[in-house]
């Protein structure tokens, strides 16, 4: 009864402390001494503050995709729950009414805000935002410990919702940190009377050690199920990447970014560096400033007969040149767009990917998460050897006015070349080489007549400047041409297993239509900077150094920053790649292959048996560890007496040693009991208490045991090492006497 009262008192204190803070009342917290380290003071904080810290860690990672007003409401809600803020609101009547109004109307206005922001009641980001709104709104009515349990459980769901938006390594680390803080809040909530915070980290460690083996078993053996539904983001998120339009200056910004664009896994040999043109969009429409794709293009859908250019891919190619297409796998980072990339010339037979007539790969949905797809490269090919009249007009169109100097130069060089397109292209290359053109990542700004300003004034630009001007010059001479935007080059990963292409590899080149040859790729950037194409953007930057970023001290600083950020990003991307490939990418097929390779599992039934057996083994192992940690550890001298007490207790429970009874006192009580019962000639004889028949012998053995115990625990031998010869001999004698009594 006393223990029950003490337990009730402790629970009452814990409840009172939490509820007082939740109501904004002043609570005296016994802090650690001033000499305590900061993390001890942090662990010793009351549970209410741990719950508040958990909300910050849980909500903050959602700032990247939630509307600003919702994040603002979350910040206001968390601050409003601080005890000092609550106390101020409770003291003044008008502030108290404001607080009560926020509590009642905050959730309703939040729902209205979600509707106005997303214009729908469904959607993935809408659902995540609603979940965060529920969590934030619940904070306004957190007054009891049970409310805190609801908040913390809801916090775990909000954390898990991060994986609906992204499964990257950074997101995983954010979820791990959030889960640790939430678990510490749970532990503190059940240990609120512990003003020192002792044991909270140990409890967290026990939970973690017990959960990790089960996590590994479930990850390896739990059957991977395909998604039952697919939800598209209702909002758009701006990310860096190739845009759906091109004007001089766009790619210069991307050229300084080392952010990963995609990875490539080649099934066979990799093409040479100078042939790595990763095709994206094709720009045919030009308004004098900006290039855009033409909306007039046919599409091939998987399942229908292959397009003519695939059927006739090798029809005009000599037998000694024909070869099978090069198959490879693309692993594209999120772009929030639906176009994909592939080597000239790409073709995919996946059901969710279509191929346009100008060799642009289109996904059915915008790429909001890392996407893996198979591509086949057909090369060499004759593309559109006969050009339709509509396509000719489309790829010859120019604005009626603008850039008069470029038009005049085009007519002059074309006439000097005898109206031969091939000789005309060579004449443009010669003119560029004879003029002081340079390749730079920091081109000057261009105004109205951008082609004229670039060719005759600035003469400094990036790949888009050269491809745009070159295509303009071709069209001005009556030669069909178009701009292709994508990436060029790349470099191997740190271990050399995959090929990595980054945003700095963004590139633009020209396709020109030649009679009898069809569309032919011509890269005017190679006229000025052939090393950009032959060695790649990274090698070129290494060679030219700070000159690539302009002149002066600022260029040197930009170059050093570029070098440092590139190294850090490569390491980060490599870790992210393995995470996506081996953990996030552990799908049905990968699991089946891995289980067959590692465990020779060939059926789902075998997989379930392995899962059940592994779980049982892990659970048994964890139970043994818990039992081992919780079992009582006895001193070597006490252990024999514990065994004696257990044996005596089986015969007579009254003679067993009590938990609060000393060993010597118990031995004296046992000797007295045996002596009194023998003298009284009761039914409880000495032989009923032990295996010995003579009570006198029992008394003598008990006396020797007491003497040995006193010497080993409190006498001269207690100061000896346990390996000391005399100590070991005395302990051996004590154990022998105990065994004779058992």
C-alpha positions as CSV (number, residue, x, y, z in Angstrom):
1,X,0.0,0.0,0.0
2,X,2.9,2.3,0.8
3,X,4.5,1.6,-2.5
4,X,1.3,2.4,-4.3
5,X,1.0,5.7,-2.5
6,X,4.6,6.6,-3.4
7,X,4.0,5.7,-7.1
8,X,0.8,7.8,-7.1
9,X,2.6,10.7,-5.6
10,X,5.4,10.5,-8.3
11,X,2.8,10.4,-11.1
12,X,1.0,13.3,-9.6
13,X,4.2,15.3,-9.5
14,X,5.0,14.5,-13.2
15,X,1.5,15.4,-14.3
16,X,1.5,18.6,-12.3
17,X,4.8,19.7,-13.7
18,X,3.8,19.2,-17.3
19,X,0.3,20.6,-16.9
20,X,1.7,23.7,-15.1
21,X,4.0,24.5,-18.0
22,X,1.3,23.8,-20.5
23,X,-1.0,26.3,-18.7
24,X,1.8,28.9,-18.5
25,X,2.3,28.6,-14.8
26,X,5.6,29.1,-13.1
27,X,7.4,25.9,-12.3
28,X,10.6,25.7,-10.3
29,X,13.0,23.4,-12.1
30,X,16.0,22.1,-10.2
31,X,18.8,22.6,-12.6
32,X,22.1,20.8,-12.8
33,X,25.1,22.4,-11.2
34,X,26.7,25.2,-13.2
35,X,29.6,22.9,-13.9
36,X,27.4,20.5,-15.8
37,X,28.0,20.2,-19.6
38,X,25.5,21.7,-22.0
39,X,24.2,18.4,-23.2
40,X,23.4,17.3,-19.7
41,X,21.4,20.5,-19.1
42,X,19.6,19.8,-22.4
43,X,18.7,16.2,-21.5
44,X,17.5,17.4,-18.1
45,X,14.9,19.8,-19.6
46,X,11.3,19.1,-18.6
47,X,9.2,17.0,-21.0
48,X,7.1,20.0,-22.1
49,X,10.2,21.7,-23.6
50,X,11.2,18.5,-25.4
51,X,7.8,18.3,-27.0
52,X,8.2,21.9,-28.3
53,X,11.7,21.1,-29.6
54,X,10.3,18.1,-31.4
55,X,7.8,20.3,-33.2
56,X,10.6,22.6,-34.5
57,X,12.7,19.6,-35.8
58,X,9.6,18.0,-37.4
59,X,8.1,21.0,-39.1
60,X,11.3,22.8,-40.3
61,X,12.2,20.2,-43.0
62,X,8.8,20.8,-44.7
63,X,9.7,24.5,-45.4
64,X,11.1,23.5,-48.8
65,X,7.7,22.6,-50.2
66,X,5.1,24.2,-47.9
67,X,3.5,27.6,-48.5
68,X,5.1,30.5,-46.6
69,X,1.9,31.4,-44.8
70,X,1.6,27.8,-43.3
71,X,5.2,27.9,-42.1
72,X,4.5,31.3,-40.6
73,X,1.5,29.9,-38.8
74,X,3.6,27.0,-37.5
75,X,6.3,29.4,-36.2
76,X,3.6,31.5,-34.4
77,X,1.9,28.4,-33.0
78,X,5.2,27.0,-31.5
79,X,6.2,30.4,-30.0
80,X,2.7,30.8,-28.6
81,X,3.0,27.6,-26.6
82,X,6.1,28.7,-24.7
83,X,5.1,29.0,-21.0
84,X,6.2,32.6,-20.7
85,X,4.2,33.6,-23.7
86,X,1.2,31.7,-22.5
87,X,1.4,33.3,-19.1
88,X,1.4,36.8,-20.7
89,X,-1.7,35.9,-22.7
90,X,-3.5,34.6,-19.7
91,X,-2.8,37.7,-17.5
92,X,-4.6,40.2,-19.8
93,X,-8.2,39.7,-20.8
94,X,-8.0,41.0,-24.4
95,X,-4.9,38.9,-25.1
96,X,-6.6,35.9,-23.6
97,X,-9.5,36.4,-26.1
98,X,-7.0,36.6,-28.9
99,X,-5.4,33.3,-27.8
100,X,-8.8,31.6,-27.6
101,X,-9.7,33.0,-31.0
102,X,-6.5,31.6,-32.6
103,X,-7.3,28.3,-30.9
104,X,-10.8,28.1,-32.4
105,X,-10.3,29.8,-35.8
106,X,-6.7,28.9,-36.7
107,X,-7.6,25.5,-38.2
108,X,-10.6,26.8,-40.1
109,X,-8.6,29.7,-41.7
110,X,-5.8,27.2,-42.4
111,X,-8.2,25.0,-44.4
112,X,-9.3,28.1,-46.4
113,X,-5.7,28.9,-47.0
114,X,-4.9,25.4,-48.3
115,X,-7.9,25.6,-50.7
116,X,-6.8,29.0,-52.0
117,X,-3.2,27.9,-52.4
118,X,-3.7,24.5,-54.1
119,X,-7.2,25.0,-55.6
120,X,-8.0,21.4,-55.0
121,X,-9.0,19.0,-52.2
122,X,-6.6,16.3,-53.4
123,X,-3.0,16.0,-54.3
124,X,0.2,14.8,-52.6
125,X,1.5,18.2,-51.5
126,X,-2.0,19.2,-50.4
127,X,-2.3,16.1,-48.2
128,X,1.1,16.8,-46.6
129,X,0.2,20.4,-46.0
130,X,-3.1,19.4,-44.4
131,X,-1.2,16.9,-42.1
132,X,1.2,19.7,-41.0
133,X,-1.8,22.0,-40.4
134,X,-3.4,19.4,-38.1
135,X,-0.2,19.0,-36.1
136,X,0.2,22.8,-35.7
137,X,-3.4,23.3,-34.8
138,X,-3.3,20.6,-32.1
139,X,-0.6,22.6,-30.3
140,X,-3.1,25.3,-29.4
141,X,-5.0,22.8,-27.2
142,X,-2.1,20.9,-25.6
143,X,-2.8,21.1,-21.9
144,X,-2.7,17.5,-20.7
145,X,-0.1,14.8,-21.0
146,X,-2.5,12.8,-23.2
147,X,-2.5,15.8,-25.6
148,X,1.3,15.6,-25.7
149,X,1.1,11.9,-26.7
150,X,-1.3,12.8,-29.5
151,X,1.1,15.5,-30.7
152,X,4.1,13.3,-30.7
153,X,2.4,10.4,-32.5
154,X,1.1,12.9,-35.1
155,X,4.7,14.2,-35.4
156,X,5.9,10.8,-36.5
157,X,3.4,10.8,-39.3
158,X,4.5,14.3,-40.4
159,X,8.1,13.1,-40.4
160,X,7.2,10.1,-42.6
161,X,5.4,12.4,-45.0
162,X,8.8,13.9,-46.0
163,X,9.5,10.7,-47.9
164,X,6.4,11.3,-50.0
165,X,8.2,14.4,-51.4
166,X,11.7,13.1,-51.6
167,X,13.7,9.9,-50.8
168,X,17.2,11.5,-50.9
169,X,19.9,11.0,-48.4
170,X,19.5,14.5,-46.9
171,X,15.8,13.9,-46.3
172,X,16.7,10.5,-44.6
173,X,19.1,12.3,-42.3
174,X,16.4,14.9,-41.5
175,X,13.9,12.1,-40.6
176,X,16.5,10.3,-38.5
177,X,17.2,13.5,-36.5
178,X,13.5,14.2,-36.1
179,X,12.7,10.7,-35.0
180,X,15.5,10.8,-32.4
181,X,14.2,14.1,-30.9
182,X,10.6,12.8,-30.9
183,X,11.7,9.6,-29.1
184,X,13.6,11.7,-26.5
185,X,10.4,13.7,-26.0
186,X,8.5,10.4,-25.4
187,X,11.1,9.3,-22.9
188,X,11.1,12.6,-21.2
189,X,7.3,12.6,-21.0
190,X,7.5,9.2,-19.1
191,X,10.4,10.4,-17.0
192,X,9.4,14.0,-16.2
193,X,10.3,13.7,-12.5
194,X,13.9,13.0,-13.4
195,X,15.4,16.5,-13.0
196,X,18.9,15.3,-13.9
197,X,17.9,13.6,-17.1
198,X,20.0,10.5,-16.2
199,X,19.3,7.4,-18.2
200,X,17.4,9.1,-21.1
201,X,20.2,8.5,-23.6
202,X,20.6,5.0,-22.4
203,X,16.9,4.3,-22.9
204,X,17.2,5.8,-26.4
205,X,20.1,3.5,-27.1
206,X,18.3,0.4,-26.0
207,X,15.4,1.3,-28.3
208,X,17.7,1.9,-31.2
209,X,19.8,-1.2,-30.7
210,X,16.6,-3.3,-30.5
211,X,15.0,-1.7,-33.6
212,X,18.0,-1.7,-36.0
213,X,18.3,-5.5,-36.4
214,X,14.5,-5.8,-37.1
215,X,14.9,-2.9,-39.6
216,X,17.6,-4.8,-41.5
217,X,15.5,-8.0,-41.5
218,X,12.4,-6.3,-42.8
219,X,14.3,-4.4,-45.4
220,X,15.9,-7.5,-46.8
221,X,13.0,-10.0,-46.6
222,X,9.7,-8.2,-46.4
223,X,8.1,-8.6,-49.9
224,X,8.3,-5.4,-52.0
225,X,4.8,-4.5,-53.3
226,X,4.2,-2.3,-56.3
227,X,2.6,1.1,-55.6
228,X,-1.2,0.8,-55.4
229,X,-1.7,4.3,-56.7
230,X,0.3,7.2,-58.1
231,X,-0.2,10.8,-56.9
232,X,1.2,13.8,-58.8
233,X,2.3,17.0,-57.1
234,X,-0.3,19.7,-57.7
235,X,2.3,22.5,-57.4
236,X,5.4,23.3,-59.4
237,X,8.8,23.5,-57.9
238,X,11.5,25.4,-59.7
239,X,14.8,23.5,-60.1
240,X,17.9,24.1,-62.1
241,X,18.1,22.3,-65.4
242,X,17.7,22.8,-69.2
243,X,14.8,25.2,-69.8
244,X,12.0,24.9,-72.3
245,X,13.5,28.0,-74.1
246,X,16.9,29.3,-74.8
247,X,18.3,32.8,-75.1
248,X,22.0,33.9,-74.7
249,X,22.8,33.9,-71.0
250,X,20.6,31.1,-69.7
251,X,23.2,28.3,-69.9
252,X,26.0,30.5,-68.6
253,X,24.5,30.3,-65.2
254,X,24.2,26.6,-65.4
255,X,27.8,26.3,-66.5
256,X,29.0,27.3,-63.1
257,X,26.9,24.7,-61.2
258,X,28.3,21.3,-60.3
259,X,24.9,20.0,-59.4
260,X,24.2,16.5,-60.7
261,X,21.9,16.3,-63.7
262,X,21.9,12.5,-64.3
263,X,23.9,9.3,-64.2
264,X,24.4,6.7,-66.9
265,X,25.1,3.0,-66.7
266,X,26.4,1.6,-70.0
267,X,25.6,-2.1,-70.7
268,X,28.5,-2.3,-73.2
269,X,31.3,0.0,-74.2
270,X,31.0,3.8,-73.6
271,X,31.2,6.1,-76.7
272,X,34.2,8.5,-76.9
273,X,34.0,11.8,-75.0
274,X,33.4,13.8,-78.2
275,X,30.4,11.7,-79.1
276,X,28.6,12.1,-75.8
277,X,25.8,14.5,-76.9
278,X,22.9,14.0,-74.5
279,X,19.9,15.2,-76.5
280,X,17.1,17.0,-74.8
281,X,14.9,19.6,-76.5
282,X,14.9,20.8,-80.1
283,X,14.3,24.5,-80.7
284,X,12.9,25.5,-84.1
285,X,11.0,28.7,-83.4
286,X,13.0,31.9,-83.1
287,X,11.6,35.4,-82.4
288,X,15.0,37.2,-82.6
289,X,15.8,36.8,-78.9
290,X,14.5,33.4,-77.7
291,X,14.5,29.9,-79.2
292,X,11.5,27.6,-78.4
293,X,10.4,24.1,-79.4
294,X,7.9,23.8,-82.3
295,X,4.5,22.5,-81.2
296,X,4.2,20.7,-84.6
297,X,5.8,17.3,-84.2
298,X,4.6,13.7,-84.3
299,X,5.0,11.2,-81.4
300,X,5.6,7.5,-81.3
301,X,4.0,5.6,-78.4
302,X,5.3,2.3,-77.1
303,X,3.2,-0.6,-78.4
304,X,2.6,0.9,-81.9
305,X,4.7,-0.1,-84.9
306,X,8.2,1.4,-84.8
307,X,8.6,4.7,-86.6
308,X,10.1,4.7,-90.1
309,X,13.5,6.1,-88.9
310,X,13.9,3.1,-86.6
311,X,12.8,0.6,-89.3
312,X,15.1,2.2,-91.8
313,X,17.9,3.0,-89.3
314,X,20.4,0.9,-91.2
315,X,18.8,0.7,-94.6
316,X,21.1,3.3,-96.1
317,X,24.1,2.3,-94.0
318,X,26.7,-0.1,-95.6
319,X,26.9,-3.6,-94.2
320,X,30.4,-3.1,-92.7
321,X,29.2,-0.1,-90.7
322,X,26.0,-1.6,-89.3
323,X,25.9,-2.4,-85.6
324,X,23.4,-3.1,-82.9
325,X,22.1,-0.1,-80.9
326,X,24.0,0.8,-77.7
327,X,21.8,0.1,-74.7
328,X,22.2,2.0,-71.5
329,X,20.3,3.1,-68.4
330,X,19.7,6.8,-67.5
331,X,19.2,7.8,-63.8
332,X,17.7,11.3,-64.1
333,X,17.5,13.7,-61.1
334,X,14.2,15.5,-60.6
335,X,13.6,18.3,-63.2
336,X,9.9,19.0,-62.7
337,X,9.6,18.7,-66.5
338,X,8.5,15.8,-68.6
339,X,11.3,15.7,-71.2
340,X,14.1,13.3,-70.8
341,X,17.7,13.0,-72.2
342,X,19.5,10.5,-74.3
343,X,22.5,10.1,-76.6
344,X,22.1,11.0,-80.2
345,X,19.9,9.4,-81.4
346,X,17.8,8.0,-78.5
347,X,14.9,5.6,-78.6
348,X,12.9,4.0,-75.8
349,X,10.3,1.3,-75.7
350,X,9.1,1.9,-72.2
351,X,5.3,2.2,-71.9
352,X,5.4,5.6,-70.1
353,X,7.9,7.2,-72.5
354,X,7.1,8.6,-76.0
355,X,9.6,9.6,-78.7
356,X,8.9,12.6,-80.9
357,X,9.9,13.0,-84.6
358,X,12.8,15.2,-83.6
359,X,14.2,12.6,-81.1
360,X,12.9,14.2,-77.9
361,X,12.0,11.7,-75.2
362,X,8.9,12.6,-73.2
363,X,7.7,11.1,-70.0
364,X,4.0,10.8,-69.2
365,X,4.4,12.8,-66.0
366,X,6.8,15.5,-64.9
367,X,9.9,14.1,-63.3
368,X,9.4,15.0,-59.6
369,X,11.5,12.2,-58.2
370,X,14.6,10.4,-59.4
371,X,13.7,8.5,-62.6
372,X,15.4,5.5,-64.1
373,X,14.8,4.5,-67.7
374,X,16.3,2.3,-70.5
375,X,17.4,3.9,-73.7
376,X,18.8,2.6,-77.0
377,X,21.2,4.7,-79.1
378,X,21.0,4.4,-82.9
379,X,24.0,5.7,-84.7
380,X,24.9,6.3,-87.4
381,X,21.6,7.2,-89.1
382,X,20.3,9.3,-92.0
383,X,17.6,11.5,-90.4
384,X,14.9,12.9,-92.7
385,X,16.9,12.5,-96.0
386,X,13.8,14.0,-97.6
387,X,12.6,17.1,-95.8
388,X,8.9,17.9,-95.9
389,X,7.9,21.4,-97.1
390,X,6.4,22.2,-93.7
391,X,9.6,21.2,-91.8
392,X,11.6,23.2,-94.3
393,X,9.6,26.4,-93.7
394,X,9.7,25.8,-89.9
395,X,13.5,25.5,-89.9
396,X,14.1,28.5,-92.2
397,X,11.9,30.9,-90.4
398,X,13.5,34.2,-89.2
399,X,12.0,37.5,-88.0
400,X,11.4,40.0,-90.8
401,X,13.7,42.5,-89.1
402,X,16.7,42.6,-86.9
403,X,20.4,41.7,-87.0
404,X,21.1,43.3,-90.4
405,X,24.9,42.8,-90.1
406,X,24.6,39.1,-89.6
407,X,22.2,38.8,-92.5
408,X,24.6,40.6,-94.8
409,X,27.6,38.5,-93.6
410,X,25.6,35.3,-94.3
411,X,24.8,36.3,-97.8
412,X,28.4,37.4,-98.5
413,X,30.0,34.2,-97.2
414,X,27.3,32.0,-98.9
415,X,28.0,33.6,-102.2
416,X,31.7,33.3,-101.8
417,X,31.2,29.6,-101.1
418,X,29.5,29.0,-104.4
419,X,26.1,28.4,-102.6
420,X,27.5,25.1,-101.3
421,X,26.2,24.5,-97.8
422,X,29.2,22.4,-96.7
423,X,31.7,25.0,-98.0
424,X,29.5,27.7,-96.4
425,X,29.8,26.0,-93.0
426,X,33.6,25.8,-93.4
427,X,33.6,29.5,-94.4
428,X,31.8,30.4,-91.1
429,X,34.3,28.4,-89.1
430,X,37.2,30.1,-90.9
431,X,35.7,33.5,-90.2
432,X,35.3,32.7,-86.5
433,X,38.8,31.4,-86.3
434,X,40.2,34.5,-87.9
435,X,38.2,36.8,-85.6
436,X,39.0,37.3,-81.9
437,X,36.2,35.1,-80.5
438,X,36.6,33.5,-77.0
439,X,34.7,31.0,-74.9
440,X,33.7,32.3,-71.4
441,X,31.4,31.5,-68.6
442,X,30.8,35.2,-67.9
443,X,29.6,36.7,-71.3
444,X,28.6,40.3,-71.5
445,X,25.0,41.3,-71.6
446,X,23.3,41.6,-75.0
447,X,20.5,43.9,-75.9
448,X,18.1,44.1,-78.9
449,X,20.1,42.8,-82.0
450,X,21.7,40.0,-80.0
451,X,23.2,38.1,-83.0
452,X,24.9,41.3,-84.3
453,X,26.1,42.4,-80.9
454,X,27.7,39.0,-80.3
455,X,29.3,38.4,-83.7
456,X,30.6,42.0,-84.2
457,X,30.9,43.6,-80.8
458,X,31.3,41.3,-77.7
459,X,32.7,38.2,-79.4
460,X,32.6,36.4,-76.1
461,X,30.0,33.8,-75.2
462,X,29.0,30.4,-74.1
463,X,27.7,27.5,-76.1
464,X,24.3,29.0,-76.5
465,X,25.7,32.1,-78.1
466,X,27.6,30.2,-80.7
467,X,24.8,27.7,-81.5
468,X,22.2,30.5,-81.7
469,X,24.3,32.7,-84.0
470,X,25.4,29.8,-86.2
471,X,21.9,28.6,-86.7
472,X,20.8,32.1,-87.5
473,X,23.6,32.4,-90.1
474,X,22.5,29.1,-91.7
475,X,18.9,30.1,-91.9
476,X,19.8,33.6,-93.3
477,X,21.5,31.8,-96.2
478,X,18.5,29.6,-96.9
479,X,19.8,26.4,-95.2
480,X,17.4,24.6,-92.8
481,X,18.9,24.5,-89.3
482,X,17.7,24.1,-85.7
483,X,19.2,24.3,-82.2
484,X,19.4,21.3,-79.9
485,X,19.7,21.8,-76.1
486,X,21.0,19.2,-73.7
487,X,24.3,18.2,-72.2
488,X,27.7,17.3,-73.6
489,X,30.4,15.1,-72.0
490,X,30.5,14.3,-68.4
491,X,33.0,12.3,-66.3
492,X,33.3,9.0,-64.5
493,X,32.3,8.7,-60.9
494,X,34.8,8.3,-58.2
495,X,34.8,4.5,-58.5
496,X,34.4,4.5,-62.2
497,X,31.2,2.4,-62.3
498,X,28.9,5.0,-63.7
499,X,29.1,8.1,-65.9
500,X,28.0,11.4,-64.2
501,X,26.7,14.4,-66.1
502,X,26.3,17.7,-64.2
503,X,24.6,21.0,-64.8
504,X,28.0,22.5,-65.8
505,X,27.9,20.1,-68.8
506,X,24.7,21.8,-70.2
507,X,25.3,22.5,-73.8
508,X,23.6,23.6,-77.0
509,X,24.6,22.7,-80.6
510,X,23.2,23.0,-84.1
511,X,21.6,20.5,-86.5
512,X,21.8,21.5,-90.2
513,X,19.9,19.7,-93.0
514,X,22.0,18.8,-96.0
515,X,20.8,17.3,-99.2
516,X,21.3,13.6,-99.3
517,X,22.5,13.4,-95.7
518,X,19.5,14.6,-93.7
519,X,20.0,16.2,-90.4
520,X,23.7,16.5,-89.4
521,X,25.1,17.7,-86.1
522,X,27.5,20.6,-86.2
523,X,28.8,22.0,-82.9
524,X,30.0,25.6,-83.5
525,X,31.4,25.7,-80.0
526,X,34.2,23.4,-81.3
527,X,35.2,26.2,-83.7
528,X,36.3,28.3,-80.7
529,X,37.0,25.8,-77.9
530,X,37.5,22.3,-79.3
531,X,38.7,21.1,-75.8
532,X,35.2,21.8,-74.5
533,X,33.9,19.0,-76.7
534,X,36.9,16.7,-76.8
535,X,37.8,16.7,-73.0
536,X,34.7,18.0,-71.3
537,X,33.7,21.1,-69.4
538,X,35.5,20.1,-66.2
539,X,38.8,19.4,-68.0
540,X,38.5,22.7,-69.8
541,X,37.9,24.6,-66.6
542,X,40.9,23.0,-65.0
543,X,43.1,24.0,-67.8
544,X,42.0,27.6,-68.1
545,X,41.5,28.2,-64.4
546,X,40.2,31.6,-63.3
547,X,40.3,32.9,-66.8
548,X,37.0,31.0,-67.4
549,X,35.3,33.3,-64.8
550,X,36.5,36.6,-66.1
551,X,39.3,38.9,-65.1
552,X,40.7,40.2,-61.8
553,X,40.6,39.1,-58.1
554,X,36.8,38.3,-58.3
555,X,37.5,35.7,-61.0
556,X,40.1,34.0,-58.9
557,X,37.7,33.9,-55.9
558,X,35.0,32.5,-58.1
559,X,37.3,29.8,-59.4
560,X,38.4,28.8,-55.9
561,X,34.8,28.6,-54.7
562,X,34.0,26.5,-57.8
563,X,36.8,24.1,-57.0
564,X,35.8,23.6,-53.4
565,X,32.1,23.3,-54.1
566,X,32.8,20.8,-56.9
567,X,34.8,18.5,-54.5
568,X,32.1,18.6,-51.8
569,X,29.3,18.1,-54.2
570,X,31.0,15.1,-55.8
571,X,31.3,13.4,-52.4
572,X,27.8,14.2,-51.6
573,X,26.5,13.0,-54.9
574,X,28.4,9.8,-54.6
575,X,26.8,9.0,-51.3
576,X,23.4,10.0,-52.6
577,X,23.9,7.8,-55.6
578,X,24.6,4.7,-53.5
579,X,21.6,5.5,-51.3
580,X,19.3,5.9,-54.2
581,X,20.7,2.8,-56.0
582,X,21.0,0.3,-53.1
583,X,18.3,1.5,-50.6
584,X,15.6,3.5,-52.4
585,X,16.1,1.4,-55.5
586,X,15.7,-1.9,-53.7
587,X,12.5,-2.7,-55.5
588,X,10.8,-6.0,-56.4
589,X,13.2,-7.0,-59.1
590,X,16.3,-6.0,-57.1
591,X,15.0,-7.8,-54.1
592,X,14.3,-11.0,-56.0
593,X,17.8,-10.9,-57.6
594,X,19.5,-10.2,-54.3
595,X,17.7,-12.9,-52.4
596,X,18.4,-15.4,-55.1
597,X,22.1,-14.5,-55.1
598,X,22.6,-14.3,-51.3
599,X,20.2,-16.9,-49.9
600,X,19.1,-18.9,-52.9
601,X,15.5,-17.9,-52.3
602,X,13.4,-18.7,-55.4
603,X,9.7,-18.3,-54.3
604,X,7.6,-15.9,-52.2
605,X,6.9,-18.8,-49.7
606,X,10.6,-19.3,-49.1
607,X,11.0,-15.5,-48.6
608,X,8.2,-15.4,-46.0
609,X,9.8,-18.4,-44.2
610,X,13.2,-16.6,-44.1
611,X,11.4,-13.5,-42.9
612,X,9.7,-15.3,-40.0
613,X,12.8,-17.3,-39.1
614,X,15.0,-14.2,-39.1
615,X,12.5,-12.2,-37.1
616,X,12.3,-15.0,-34.5
617,X,16.1,-15.2,-34.2
618,X,16.5,-11.5,-33.8
619,X,13.7,-11.3,-31.2
620,X,15.2,-14.2,-29.3
621,X,18.6,-12.6,-29.4
622,X,17.1,-9.2,-28.2
623,X,15.2,-11.0,-25.3
624,X,18.4,-12.7,-24.2
625,X,20.3,-9.4,-24.3
626,X,17.6,-7.7,-22.2
627,X,17.5,-10.6,-19.7
628,X,21.3,-10.5,-19.5
629,X,21.3,-6.7,-18.8
630,X,18.5,-6.9,-16.3
631,X,19.6,-10.0,-14.4
632,X,21.2,-9.3,-11.0
633,X,25.0,-9.4,-11.0
634,X,26.3,-10.9,-7.8
635,X,29.7,-10.6,-6.1
636,X,31.7,-13.9,-6.4
637,X,31.4,-14.4,-2.6
638,X,27.6,-13.7,-2.6
639,X,26.8,-16.0,-5.5
640,X,27.2,-19.3,-3.5
641,X,25.0,-18.0,-0.7
642,X,22.3,-17.0,-3.3
643,X,22.3,-20.5,-4.6
644,X,22.0,-21.9,-1.0
645,X,19.1,-19.5,-0.3
646,X,17.3,-20.7,-3.4
647,X,17.7,-24.4,-2.4
648,X,16.6,-23.8,1.2
649,X,13.7,-21.7,0.0
650,X,12.3,-24.6,-2.1
651,X,12.0,-26.6,1.1
652,X,10.8,-23.8,3.4
653,X,10.1,-20.4,2.0
654,X,10.3,-18.8,5.5
655,X,14.0,-19.7,5.7
656,X,15.0,-18.1,2.4
657,X,16.9,-14.8,2.6
658,X,14.8,-11.6,2.2
659,X,16.0,-9.0,-0.3
660,X,16.7,-6.4,2.4
661,X,18.4,-8.9,4.7
662,X,22.2,-9.1,4.9
663,X,24.0,-12.3,4.2
664,X,25.6,-12.7,7.7
665,X,22.3,-11.9,9.4
666,X,20.5,-14.5,7.2
667,X,23.2,-17.2,8.0
668,X,22.7,-16.6,11.7
669,X,18.9,-16.8,11.3
670,X,19.2,-20.0,9.3
671,X,21.5,-21.6,11.9
672,X,19.1,-20.6,14.7
673,X,16.1,-22.0,12.9
674,X,17.8,-25.3,12.3
675,X,19.0,-25.5,15.9
676,X,15.6,-24.6,17.4
677,X,13.7,-27.0,15.2
678,X,16.0,-29.9,16.0
679,X,15.8,-29.3,19.7
680,X,12.1,-29.0,19.6
681,X,11.8,-32.3,17.8
682,X,9.4,-30.9,15.2
683,X,8.5,-32.4,11.8
684,X,11.0,-30.0,10.2
685,X,14.2,-31.8,10.7
686,X,17.5,-30.8,9.4
687,X,17.2,-33.4,6.6
688,X,14.1,-31.6,5.4
689,X,16.0,-28.3,5.1
690,X,19.2,-29.6,3.5
691,X,20.6,-32.9,2.1
692,X,22.7,-33.4,5.3
693,X,21.4,-35.7,8.0
694,X,23.3,-34.3,11.0
695,X,22.3,-30.9,12.3
696,X,25.6,-30.6,14.1
697,X,27.4,-30.9,10.8
698,X,25.1,-28.3,9.3
699,X,25.8,-25.9,12.2
700,X,29.5,-26.3,11.8
701,X,29.3,-25.8,8.0
702,X,27.3,-22.6,8.5
703,X,29.8,-21.3,11.0
704,X,32.7,-21.9,8.6
705,X,30.7,-20.2,5.8
706,X,30.1,-17.1,8.0
707,X,33.7,-16.9,8.9
708,X,34.9,-17.2,5.4
709,X,32.3,-14.7,4.1
710,X,33.2,-12.2,6.8
711,X,36.9,-12.4,5.8
712,X,36.3,-12.3,2.1
713,X,33.8,-9.4,2.2
714,X,34.8,-7.3,5.2
715,X,38.0,-8.6,6.6
716,X,41.6,-8.6,5.6
717,X,41.0,-10.6,2.3
718,X,38.5,-8.0,1.1
719,X,41.3,-5.8,0.0
720,X,43.0,-8.5,-2.1
721,X,42.7,-9.0,-5.8
722,X,40.2,-11.7,-6.7
723,X,43.1,-13.6,-8.4
724,X,45.2,-13.6,-5.3
725,X,46.1,-17.2,-4.3
726,X,44.9,-16.8,-0.6
727,X,41.7,-15.1,-1.7
728,X,41.0,-17.9,-4.3
729,X,41.7,-20.6,-1.7
730,X,39.4,-19.1,0.9
731,X,36.7,-18.6,-1.8
732,X,37.1,-22.2,-2.9
733,X,36.6,-23.4,0.6
734,X,33.4,-21.4,1.0
735,X,32.0,-22.8,-2.2
736,X,32.9,-26.3,-1.1
737,X,31.1,-25.9,2.2
738,X,28.0,-24.5,0.4
739,X,28.0,-27.5,-2.0
740,X,28.1,-29.9,0.9
741,X,25.0,-28.3,2.2
742,X,23.1,-28.3,-1.1
